[in-house]
Amino acid sequence: MWLHIDAAYAGSAFVCPEFRHFMKGVEFADTFSINPHKWMLVNFDLSVMWIKDSSLLVDAFNVDPIYLRHENAGKGAPDYRHWQIPLGRRFRSLKLWFMLRSYGVTGVQAYIRKHVSLAKEFEQLVLADSRFEVVADVVMGLVCFRLKGSNSLTEQLLQEILKDGRIYLIPAIVHNVYTLRLAICAERTNSDDIAFSFSVIKTCADAIMKDSKTPESTRQAINQQTRYVGLD
């Protein structure tokens, strides 16, 4: 079995020692990938992948016609055309190199920690409104939340938010629970942005809760006890 870890967003947080306990068992992985363009100050697109045994890629993709042979083959530096289907690739790693030179490790760590703190701020705003619930522990820069009640109510909320157009959210369904996700990843995001985002969400929630088409049973459901769902 090939074990791949897709840490597209969260993987950037492992630059901070306090998050590395989430990597327990990583030694069993064959490949591990992150997308620095999602949460590490790099413009789209840049993906980084570690592979335990690169020969597995070479065995799968190697093409060696006579017109591609050269005198430096096998002399140390990997020939990355044997690691993929296309013969060439963009020099995306240069973007990552410049970012690291500009911010340094401590700068990237401070950036990640700031976003984690902002996510906690948003979580507190959600919990302060009895109509909402947070459906997973907030451990990094992602907050998963929803309106209490049926899935359709949260779906209506998302449509109202998208129609409003001032912020953008993406949903997820885990264990048949429809959830909205707020991910913090922009460099200049601050507490004012967090407060503004939740004010938009509250305004949109007000609009759908006042909608006469919303069943009374659904309105009553928002007063039920918060239900937490484990998100793996």
CORWOTA-V157061 format. One record per backbone hydrogen bond with DSSP energy under -0.5 kcal/mol. CO is the residue of the C=O (numbers start at 1). NH is the residue of the N-H. Records with the same first field share a line. If there is no record, write none. Layout:
CO=NH ; NH
This chain:
1=3
2=4
3=30 ; 31
4=6
5=7 ; 33
7=11
8=35
9=12
10=13
11=14
12=15
13=16
15=17
16=19
17=20
19=22
20=23
21=24
23=26
25=28
26=29
30=52
31=5
32=50
33=7
34=36 ; 48
35=38 ; 39
36=40 ; 42
46=37
48=34
50=32
53=56
54=57 ; 58
55=59
56=60
57=61
58=62
65=68
66=69
70=73
72=75
78=80
79=82
80=83
81=84
82=61
90=92
91=94
92=95 ; 96
93=97
94=98
95=99
96=100
97=101
98=102
99=103
100=104
103=107
104=108
105=109
106=110
107=111
108=112
109=113
110=114
111=115
112=116
113=117
114=118
115=119
116=120
117=121
118=122
119=123
120=124
121=125
122=126
123=127
124=128
125=129
126=129
128=130
129=132
131=148
133=135 ; 146
135=229
137=139
141=184
143=145 ; 182
144=135 ; 136
145=180
146=133
150=153 ; 154
151=155
152=156
153=157
154=158
155=159
156=160
157=161
158=162
159=163
160=164
161=165
170=181
172=179
174=177
176=178
177=174
179=172
180=145
181=170 ; 183
182=143
183=185
186=189
190=194
191=195
192=196
193=197
194=198
195=199
196=200
197=201
198=202
199=203
200=204
201=205
202=206
203=207
204=208
205=209
206=210
208=211
211=214
213=215
215=218 ; 219
216=220
217=221
218=222
219=222
220=223
221=224
226=228
230=232
